[in-house]
Amino acid sequence: MTADPKALLRALFQSAIDAASPAVCLPPRLPPPPPGRTVVIGAGKAAASMARAVEDHWTGKLEGLVVTRYGHGLPCRRIEVVEAAHPVPDQAGRAAAQRIMELVGALGADDLALCLISGGGSALLSLPAPGLTLEDKQAVNKALLRSGANIGEMNCVRKHLSAIKGGRLAAAAAPARVVTLLISDVPGDDPSVIASGPTVADPTTNADALAVLDKYGVREPAAVYRYLQGAAEDTPKPGDPRLEGGEVIVLATTQDALEAAARNAREAGYTPVILGDLEGEARDVALVHAGIARQSARYGQPCAPPCVLLSGGETTVTVRGNGRGGRNAEFLLALAVALDGHPRIHAIAGDTDGIDGTEDNAGCMLGPDSLRRARQRGLHPRAMLADNDGYGFFTTLDDLVVTGPTLTNVNDLRALLITE
């Protein structure tokens, strides 16, 4: 059994990241070369590493363009890599999206559009619908990021304000064959939600997007609201002939990452329990995890120690304070308050892309002594949680998990280790 809980938790987190590496999961799923041209296009935090994996294993001619987050690029020989802003789009992403539409618009029936999609692609592939501006989309993104909207709700709005998402990229590529390789960062792995589904039919409507804005009280910019109320055209729907023959291949998911972490835990002598791919407010999810962990520690249910509780997915944070911190820092600070220094429970929470929200860390770690050390430094955990300042809490304790960009993204991993 691994003696150091902190080392084991870091190893579990790394195994989750490794399971979603494009270099491992992408090459076996490549389609055969077409009679004509192959154009690679794509977007997401893993776009550059996916493009590199394609180049390393493609036997024919190749060209294309992918867009990834600043700092997540890799040099490629034949596929151009452009970096842009995430989670709020910028002009670099808009220009790249326009060029991608021009590339696929020139394809014919003998050609292949190989689309590489991963989490983050929705913000990176930002081409406003006619009549809207980039500033309109930036304002809506900022409002939804602060509102507590989940990723499905956010991407529903994004695709209906876009000229490229919600199946419009595949429609523009017709009559070429479109093959989409996906790394999923959304609960349920729905291709129409991942990066707002640029190559798949969209079952949602403009009215659905309006309902999301109403739910969270987002009424500005007024141009967005007017557009959704009066748009003459909706996204391509199931059965659209322009999307016929398209193929979608999911390469890696949160479940793959959870199973990899579970194998690692079992080898270390801990019984793993996978709780699932979860959503909800980060501090609410923390309360549920704390309750299950205490039940395991005291009663051996649902697992007897030594054991580890594993969950993935994407929580949300309704921002009410002025502190710094992503959803994983928020989760762990709420967990720390709920556990109140439980002597046998250790935890890690981090984003597999290496960036927790907009900060420089992937996540944080929590130990039985975290609250004691925090109070010795004059920190007030409940007040910092109310201020959404999880980053400030854990950076003061030197308990940040810093990996740098991992060049993949299957969303978050949370692990709670219960010792004997």
C-alpha positions as CSV (number, residue, x, y, z in Angstrom):
1,M,0.0,0.0,0.0
2,T,1.3,3.5,-0.8
3,A,2.2,5.2,2.4
4,D,2.1,8.8,1.3
5,P,-1.5,9.9,0.6
6,K,-0.4,13.1,-1.2
7,A,1.9,11.2,-3.6
8,L,-0.9,8.7,-4.3
9,L,-3.4,11.4,-5.1
10,R,-1.0,13.1,-7.4
11,A,-0.4,9.7,-9.2
12,L,-4.1,9.2,-9.5
13,F,-4.5,12.6,-11.1
14,Q,-1.6,12.0,-13.5
15,S,-3.0,8.6,-14.6
16,A,-6.3,10.3,-15.5
17,I,-4.5,12.8,-17.7
18,D,-2.4,10.1,-19.3
19,A,-5.4,8.0,-20.2
20,A,-6.7,10.9,-22.4
21,S,-3.4,11.6,-24.2
22,P,-4.0,12.1,-28.0
23,A,-0.8,10.3,-28.7
24,V,-2.3,7.2,-27.2
25,C,-6.0,7.3,-28.1
26,L,-6.0,9.0,-31.5
27,P,-3.8,7.0,-33.9
28,P,-5.8,3.7,-33.8
29,R,-9.0,5.6,-34.8
30,L,-7.7,7.5,-37.9
31,P,-9.9,6.9,-41.0
32,P,-8.3,5.8,-44.3
33,P,-7.1,8.6,-46.7
34,P,-9.6,9.7,-49.3
35,P,-9.2,9.8,-53.1
36,G,-8.9,13.6,-52.9
37,R,-7.6,16.1,-50.4
38,T,-7.4,15.7,-46.6
39,V,-7.9,18.9,-44.7
40,V,-7.6,18.9,-40.9
41,I,-9.5,21.4,-39.0
42,G,-10.4,21.6,-35.3
43,A,-10.5,23.5,-32.1
44,G,-10.0,22.9,-28.4
45,K,-7.4,22.7,-25.6
46,A,-6.2,19.4,-27.1
47,A,-6.3,20.5,-30.7
48,A,-2.5,21.0,-31.2
49,S,-1.6,17.6,-29.6
50,M,-4.3,15.9,-31.7
51,A,-3.0,17.6,-34.8
52,R,0.5,16.4,-34.0
53,A,-0.8,12.8,-33.5
54,V,-2.5,12.9,-36.9
55,E,0.7,14.2,-38.6
56,D,2.8,11.5,-36.9
57,H,0.6,8.6,-38.2
58,W,-0.9,9.9,-41.5
59,T,0.4,8.3,-44.7
60,G,-0.9,10.6,-47.4
61,K,-0.9,14.3,-48.1
62,L,-2.2,16.6,-45.4
63,E,-3.0,20.3,-44.8
64,G,-5.2,22.2,-42.4
65,L,-5.7,24.6,-39.5
66,V,-6.6,24.1,-35.8
67,V,-7.1,26.6,-33.0
68,T,-6.1,26.1,-29.4
69,R,-5.8,28.1,-26.2
70,Y,-2.9,30.4,-25.6
71,G,0.0,28.4,-24.2
72,H,-1.4,25.1,-25.5
73,G,0.2,25.0,-28.9
74,L,2.7,22.6,-30.4
75,P,4.7,23.0,-33.6
76,C,3.4,20.9,-36.5
77,R,4.8,20.4,-39.9
78,R,1.8,20.5,-42.2
79,I,-1.1,21.6,-40.0
80,E,-1.1,25.2,-38.9
81,V,-1.7,25.8,-35.2
82,V,-3.3,29.1,-34.1
83,E,-3.6,30.2,-30.4
84,A,-6.6,32.2,-29.2
85,A,-8.4,33.1,-25.9
86,H,-10.4,30.9,-23.6
87,P,-13.0,31.0,-22.0
88,V,-13.9,34.5,-23.4
89,P,-13.3,34.5,-27.2
90,D,-11.0,37.0,-28.9
91,Q,-10.3,38.3,-32.4
92,A,-7.6,35.6,-33.0
93,G,-10.3,32.9,-32.5
94,R,-12.7,34.7,-34.7
95,A,-10.2,35.0,-37.5
96,A,-9.2,31.3,-37.3
97,A,-12.9,30.2,-37.4
98,Q,-13.4,32.3,-40.5
99,R,-10.4,30.7,-42.2
100,I,-11.6,27.2,-41.2
101,M,-14.9,27.9,-42.9
102,E,-13.1,29.0,-46.0
103,L,-11.0,25.9,-46.0
104,V,-13.9,23.4,-45.8
105,G,-16.0,25.5,-48.2
106,A,-13.5,24.6,-51.0
107,L,-13.8,20.8,-50.5
108,G,-15.4,18.5,-53.0
109,A,-17.0,15.0,-52.9
110,D,-13.7,13.2,-53.1
111,D,-12.2,15.1,-50.2
112,L,-12.0,14.5,-46.4
113,A,-12.6,17.1,-43.7
114,L,-10.9,15.6,-40.6
115,C,-12.2,17.6,-37.6
116,L,-10.4,17.4,-34.3
117,I,-12.6,18.6,-31.4
118,S,-11.9,18.8,-27.7
119,G,-13.1,20.8,-24.7
120,G,-12.7,24.5,-25.0
121,G,-13.4,24.5,-28.7
122,S,-16.7,26.4,-28.2
123,A,-14.9,29.6,-27.1
124,L,-11.9,29.1,-29.4
125,L,-14.0,28.6,-32.5
126,S,-15.9,31.8,-32.3
127,L,-17.5,33.2,-35.4
128,P,-20.5,35.4,-34.6
129,A,-23.8,34.9,-36.5
130,P,-24.7,37.5,-39.1
131,G,-25.7,40.7,-37.3
132,L,-23.8,40.0,-34.1
133,T,-20.3,41.2,-33.1
134,L,-17.5,39.5,-31.3
135,E,-18.1,42.0,-28.5
136,D,-21.7,40.7,-28.2
137,K,-20.4,37.1,-27.8
138,Q,-17.8,38.2,-25.3
139,A,-20.4,39.9,-23.1
140,V,-22.7,36.8,-23.1
141,N,-19.8,34.5,-22.3
142,K,-18.8,36.6,-19.4
143,A,-22.3,36.8,-18.0
144,L,-22.9,33.0,-18.3
145,L,-19.5,32.2,-16.8
146,R,-20.5,34.1,-13.7
147,S,-24.1,32.9,-13.6
148,G,-23.6,29.3,-12.6
149,A,-24.9,27.9,-15.9
150,N,-23.7,24.4,-16.7
151,I,-21.7,23.5,-19.8
152,G,-24.7,22.2,-21.7
153,E,-26.6,25.4,-21.1
154,M,-23.7,27.6,-22.1
155,N,-23.1,25.7,-25.3
156,C,-26.8,25.8,-26.2
157,V,-26.5,29.6,-26.2
158,R,-23.1,29.7,-27.9
159,K,-24.2,27.5,-30.9
160,H,-27.3,29.7,-31.6
161,L,-25.1,32.8,-31.7
162,S,-22.6,31.2,-34.0
163,A,-22.0,30.9,-37.8
164,I,-19.8,27.8,-37.3
165,K,-21.1,25.8,-34.3
166,G,-24.2,23.6,-34.0
167,G,-23.6,21.6,-37.2
168,R,-22.8,24.7,-39.4
169,L,-19.2,23.6,-40.0
170,A,-20.2,20.3,-41.4
171,A,-22.9,21.9,-43.5
172,A,-20.3,24.2,-45.0
173,A,-18.0,21.2,-45.8
174,A,-20.7,19.4,-47.8
175,P,-20.4,17.4,-50.1
176,A,-17.0,16.3,-48.6
177,R,-16.9,13.5,-46.1
178,V,-16.6,14.7,-42.5
179,V,-15.0,12.6,-39.8
180,T,-14.9,14.1,-36.3
181,L,-12.5,12.8,-33.7
182,L,-13.6,13.9,-30.2
183,I,-12.1,14.1,-26.8
184,S,-15.1,14.7,-24.5
185,D,-15.2,17.2,-21.6
186,V,-18.9,17.1,-21.0
187,P,-21.0,14.8,-18.8
188,G,-22.8,12.3,-20.9
189,D,-20.3,12.7,-23.9
190,D,-23.0,14.2,-26.2
191,P,-21.2,15.2,-29.4
192,S,-23.7,18.0,-29.9
193,V,-22.6,19.6,-26.7
194,I,-18.8,19.1,-26.9
195,A,-17.4,22.4,-28.2
196,S,-21.0,23.2,-29.2
197,G,-21.1,20.4,-31.8
198,P,-19.7,22.2,-35.0
199,T,-20.0,19.0,-37.1
200,V,-23.2,17.4,-35.7
201,A,-26.9,18.1,-36.0
202,D,-28.3,20.3,-33.2
203,P,-31.5,19.2,-31.4
204,T,-31.9,22.5,-29.6
205,T,-33.5,25.7,-30.9
206,N,-33.2,29.5,-30.7
207,A,-36.1,29.3,-28.2
208,D,-34.0,26.9,-26.0
209,A,-31.2,29.4,-26.0
210,L,-33.5,32.2,-25.0
211,A,-34.8,30.1,-22.2
212,V,-31.3,29.7,-20.8
213,L,-30.7,33.5,-20.9
214,D,-34.0,34.0,-19.1
215,K,-33.2,31.4,-16.5
216,Y,-30.1,33.3,-15.5
217,G,-31.4,36.8,-16.0
218,V,-29.0,37.6,-18.9
219,R,-30.6,40.4,-20.9
220,E,-27.6,42.2,-22.3
221,P,-26.4,42.8,-24.9
222,A,-29.8,43.6,-26.3
223,A,-28.6,42.7,-29.8
224,V,-28.3,39.0,-28.7
225,Y,-31.8,38.9,-27.3
226,R,-33.2,40.5,-30.5
227,Y,-31.3,38.1,-32.7
228,L,-32.6,35.0,-30.9
229,Q,-36.1,36.3,-31.0
230,G,-36.1,37.1,-34.7
231,A,-33.5,34.8,-36.3
232,A,-34.9,33.5,-39.6
233,E,-32.6,30.5,-39.6
234,D,-31.9,27.9,-36.9
235,T,-29.0,25.4,-36.6
236,P,-29.0,22.3,-38.9
237,K,-31.3,19.7,-37.4
238,P,-31.2,15.8,-37.4
239,G,-32.0,14.6,-40.9
240,D,-30.4,17.6,-42.6
241,P,-29.0,16.1,-45.9
242,R,-25.8,18.3,-45.7
243,L,-24.8,16.3,-42.6
244,E,-25.5,12.8,-44.1
245,G,-22.5,10.4,-44.1
246,G,-20.7,12.2,-41.3
247,E,-18.9,10.1,-38.8
248,V,-18.2,10.9,-35.1
249,I,-15.6,9.0,-33.1
250,V,-15.2,9.6,-29.4
251,L,-11.6,9.0,-28.5
252,A,-11.5,9.7,-24.7
253,T,-14.0,10.5,-22.0
254,T,-14.2,11.2,-18.3
255,Q,-15.0,7.6,-17.7
256,D,-11.7,6.5,-19.3
257,A,-9.9,8.8,-16.9
258,L,-11.8,7.6,-13.9
259,E,-11.1,4.0,-14.8
260,A,-7.4,4.7,-15.2
261,A,-7.3,6.3,-11.8
262,A,-9.3,3.4,-10.3
263,R,-6.7,0.9,-11.6
264,N,-3.9,2.9,-10.2
265,A,-5.7,3.1,-6.8
266,R,-6.3,-0.7,-6.7
267,E,-2.6,-1.4,-7.5
268,A,-1.7,0.8,-4.5
269,G,-4.0,-1.2,-2.2
270,Y,-7.0,1.1,-2.1
271,T,-10.5,0.1,-3.1
272,P,-11.8,2.5,-5.7
273,V,-15.4,3.6,-5.9
274,I,-16.4,5.6,-9.0
275,L,-19.2,8.0,-8.1
276,G,-19.7,9.1,-11.7
277,D,-19.6,12.1,-14.1
278,L,-21.2,14.8,-12.0
279,E,-22.5,18.4,-12.3
280,G,-23.8,21.0,-9.9
281,E,-22.6,23.9,-7.8
282,A,-19.1,23.1,-6.6
283,R,-19.8,23.7,-3.0
284,D,-23.0,21.5,-3.1
285,V,-21.0,18.7,-4.8
286,A,-18.4,19.1,-2.0
287,L,-21.1,18.6,0.7
288,V,-22.2,15.3,-1.0
289,H,-18.6,14.1,-1.3
290,A,-17.9,15.0,2.4
291,G,-21.0,13.0,3.5
292,I,-20.0,9.9,1.6
293,A,-16.4,10.1,2.8
294,R,-17.5,10.4,6.4
295,Q,-19.8,7.4,6.0
296,S,-17.0,5.3,4.5
297,A,-14.6,6.3,7.3
298,R,-17.1,5.6,10.1
299,Y,-19.2,2.7,8.8
300,G,-17.3,1.3,5.8
301,Q,-20.1,2.3,3.4
302,P,-20.1,2.3,0.5
303,C,-16.6,1.1,0.9
304,A,-14.4,0.2,3.8
305,P,-11.1,2.0,4.2
306,P,-8.5,2.1,2.8
307,C,-10.5,3.3,-0.2
308,V,-10.8,6.2,-2.6
309,L,-13.9,8.0,-4.0
310,L,-13.5,9.1,-7.6
311,S,-15.7,11.5,-9.6
312,G,-15.4,13.5,-12.8
313,G,-17.5,16.0,-14.7
314,E,-17.8,19.7,-14.4
315,T,-19.1,21.6,-11.5
316,T,-20.2,25.3,-11.7
317,V,-19.6,28.3,-9.5
318,T,-22.0,31.1,-9.1
319,V,-19.7,34.0,-8.5
320,R,-20.7,36.3,-5.7
321,G,-17.4,37.4,-4.2
322,N,-14.2,39.0,-5.5
323,G,-11.7,36.3,-4.8
324,R,-9.7,34.1,-7.2
325,G,-10.2,30.5,-7.9
326,G,-11.6,28.0,-10.3
327,R,-14.3,25.4,-9.7
328,N,-11.8,22.8,-8.2
329,A,-10.4,25.3,-5.7
330,E,-14.0,26.2,-4.7
331,F,-14.9,22.5,-4.4
332,L,-11.9,21.7,-2.1
333,L,-12.4,24.8,0.1
334,A,-16.0,23.8,0.6
335,L,-14.9,20.3,1.3
336,A,-12.4,21.5,3.8
337,V,-15.0,23.4,5.7
338,A,-17.4,20.4,5.6
339,L,-14.8,17.9,6.8
340,D,-13.5,20.2,9.5
341,G,-10.1,18.5,9.6
342,H,-11.2,14.9,9.5
343,P,-8.0,13.0,10.4
344,R,-8.3,10.2,7.8
345,I,-9.5,12.0,4.7
346,H,-7.2,13.5,2.0
347,A,-8.3,14.9,-1.4
348,I,-7.3,16.3,-4.7
349,A,-9.4,18.1,-7.3
350,G,-8.1,19.3,-10.7
351,D,-8.9,19.9,-14.3
352,T,-7.2,17.5,-16.6
353,D,-6.4,20.3,-19.1
354,G,-4.0,21.7,-16.4
355,I,-5.9,25.0,-15.9
356,D,-8.5,25.4,-13.1
357,G,-10.7,28.1,-14.6
358,T,-8.4,31.0,-15.5
359,E,-5.7,30.5,-12.9
360,D,-2.2,29.0,-13.4
361,N,-2.9,25.8,-11.5
362,A,-4.7,22.5,-12.5
363,G,-6.2,22.2,-9.0
364,C,-5.4,21.8,-5.3
365,M,-4.8,19.3,-2.6
366,L,-6.4,19.0,0.9
367,G,-5.2,17.2,3.9
368,P,-6.4,16.6,7.5
369,D,-4.1,19.5,8.6
370,S,-5.2,22.0,6.0
371,L,-7.6,24.0,8.2
372,R,-5.1,24.0,11.1
373,R,-2.3,25.4,8.9
374,A,-4.7,27.9,7.4
375,R,-5.7,29.3,10.8
376,Q,-2.1,29.5,11.9
377,R,-1.6,31.8,8.9
378,G,-4.6,33.9,9.8
379,L,-6.9,32.6,7.1
380,H,-10.6,32.4,7.6
381,P,-11.9,29.5,5.5
382,R,-15.6,30.3,5.6
383,A,-15.1,33.9,4.7
384,M,-12.8,33.0,1.9
385,L,-15.4,30.5,0.6
386,A,-18.0,33.2,0.7
387,D,-15.6,35.4,-1.4
388,N,-15.0,32.6,-3.9
389,D,-11.3,32.8,-3.0
390,G,-10.3,29.1,-3.1
391,Y,-7.1,30.0,-5.0
392,G,-6.0,32.4,-2.3
393,F,-6.6,29.8,0.4
394,F,-4.6,27.0,-1.3
395,T,-1.8,29.1,-2.6
396,T,-1.2,30.5,0.9
397,L,-0.9,26.8,2.0
398,D,1.4,26.0,-0.9
399,D,-1.1,23.3,-1.9
400,L,-1.7,24.1,-5.5
401,V,-1.4,21.4,-8.1
402,V,0.6,22.9,-11.0
403,T,1.1,20.8,-14.2
404,G,1.1,23.4,-16.9
405,P,-1.1,22.8,-20.0
406,T,-1.5,19.0,-20.4
407,L,-2.7,19.3,-24.1
408,T,-5.8,17.1,-23.4
409,N,-9.1,17.7,-21.7
410,V,-11.6,15.2,-20.2
411,N,-12.7,17.7,-17.5
412,D,-12.2,17.4,-13.8
413,L,-11.0,14.6,-11.6
414,R,-11.8,14.6,-7.9
415,A,-10.4,11.9,-5.6
416,L,-11.0,11.5,-1.8
417,L,-8.7,9.1,-0.1
418,I,-9.9,7.5,3.2
419,T,-7.2,5.8,5.2
420,E,-7.5,3.1,7.8
